């Protein structure tokens, strides 16, 4: 059984001056568990996915967390039995739980869209909404002094994302987001796919160091969404998708990307909000042997995985990636 380290020994990933809250709130953000019990191996270590998510929930239980949030890809490929496994694991979550769907959680036109997929009927997005949201998406949930707003970047009403893992936000959802932000005092937006600034960091790294690395699926037509977030002075967006930690800045907007629990560097993020802003810490969910296995599996799974592994290691070694409280 993995034993967590003390709070003050955790890696400080970022310290941001916004958004501040009057009363302290602690959130755990879990990304990309990709749980399955019918596959093994690959860079995602499918045979460990259940154990790693269980370790995250066990660790969260000891850290006085107010709410647990997932930024998507709960399942390997959205198979009914994978959702059943996730729901069994979720019984161990010690806090209230919210999630937004990832590209692996929603129906696709063909199992061929998934490189390692099985033929199955993925439950409709409505099933995801019923089980892991307050009952709708986009949604707004009050958590302490925060307004946690979740949006769906993984599927479109017209089915246009069923043949791709790219993301997009429909014009209708952008309009609904606008209404939710109108009444939000301290908004924190949660979504699966990344903002253009985060994707650009990866592109710059790839061009300089690993030109053969493939481009991860990106957010299509992001401008209306980003413009709406900036118009309402949203200061923080939480994402996943890339399986690595990161911080990106678009004006006053900060995106914090959580690492996956399934693949290197297996972990989740703690967000501590108070009157000074928010401190973000990386929490591993396995010991050195498990991390070594995850590093080796991801590093040797092809050039793209190798590049992502190296970039993850560089980011962790460079932490904190942003510290608004540091001196000049």
PEWO-V484973 format. One record per backbone hydrogen bond with DSSP energy under -1.0 kcal/mol. NH is the residue of the N-H (numbers start at 1). CO is the residue of the C=O. If there is no record, write none. Layout:
BEGIN
nh=NH co=CO
nh=NH co=CO
END
This chain:
BEGIN
nh=9 co=6
nh=10 co=7
nh=13 co=280
nh=14 co=280
nh=15 co=322
nh=16 co=278
nh=21 co=274
nh=25 co=273
nh=27 co=271
nh=28 co=67
nh=29 co=269
nh=30 co=69
nh=32 co=72
nh=34 co=73
nh=35 co=74
nh=45 co=42
nh=46 co=41
nh=48 co=45
nh=49 co=46
nh=52 co=48
nh=53 co=49
nh=54 co=50
nh=55 co=51
nh=56 co=52
nh=57 co=53
nh=58 co=54
nh=59 co=55
nh=60 co=56
nh=61 co=57
nh=62 co=59
nh=63 co=60
nh=66 co=26
nh=67 co=26
nh=68 co=96
nh=69 co=28
nh=70 co=98
nh=71 co=30
nh=76 co=35
nh=83 co=79
nh=84 co=80
nh=85 co=81
nh=86 co=82
nh=87 co=83
nh=88 co=84
nh=89 co=85
nh=90 co=86
nh=92 co=89
nh=93 co=90
nh=98 co=68
nh=99 co=132
nh=100 co=70
nh=105 co=102
nh=109 co=162
nh=113 co=110
nh=114 co=111
nh=117 co=114
nh=127 co=124
nh=128 co=124
nh=129 co=125
nh=130 co=126
nh=131 co=127
nh=132 co=128
nh=133 co=129
nh=139 co=150
nh=141 co=148
nh=143 co=146
nh=146 co=143
nh=147 co=186
nh=148 co=141
nh=149 co=188
nh=150 co=139
nh=151 co=190
nh=159 co=156
nh=162 co=159
nh=164 co=161
nh=167 co=218
nh=168 co=153
nh=174 co=170
nh=175 co=171
nh=176 co=172
nh=177 co=173
nh=178 co=174
nh=179 co=175
nh=180 co=176
nh=181 co=177
nh=182 co=178
nh=188 co=147
nh=189 co=236
nh=190 co=149
nh=191 co=238
nh=199 co=195
nh=200 co=196
nh=201 co=197
nh=202 co=198
nh=203 co=199
nh=204 co=200
nh=205 co=201
nh=206 co=202
nh=207 co=203
nh=208 co=204
nh=209 co=205
nh=213 co=210
nh=220 co=167
nh=226 co=222
nh=227 co=223
nh=228 co=224
nh=229 co=225
nh=230 co=226
nh=231 co=227
nh=232 co=228
nh=233 co=230
nh=234 co=229
nh=237 co=254
nh=238 co=189
nh=239 co=256
nh=240 co=192
nh=242 co=240
nh=246 co=257
nh=248 co=255
nh=250 co=253
nh=253 co=250
nh=254 co=235
nh=255 co=248
nh=256 co=237
nh=257 co=246
nh=258 co=239
nh=261 co=31
nh=267 co=260
nh=268 co=283
nh=269 co=29
nh=270 co=281
nh=271 co=27
nh=272 co=279
nh=273 co=25
nh=274 co=277
nh=277 co=274
nh=278 co=16
nh=279 co=272
nh=280 co=14
nh=281 co=270
nh=282 co=11
nh=283 co=268
nh=285 co=266
nh=291 co=287
nh=292 co=288
nh=293 co=289
nh=294 co=290
nh=295 co=291
nh=296 co=292
nh=297 co=293
nh=298 co=294
nh=299 co=295
nh=300 co=296
nh=301 co=298
nh=306 co=302
nh=307 co=303
nh=308 co=304
nh=309 co=305
nh=310 co=306
nh=311 co=307
nh=312 co=308
nh=313 co=309
nh=314 co=310
nh=315 co=311
nh=316 co=312
nh=317 co=313
nh=318 co=314
nh=319 co=316
nh=321 co=13
nh=324 co=15
nh=326 co=323
END
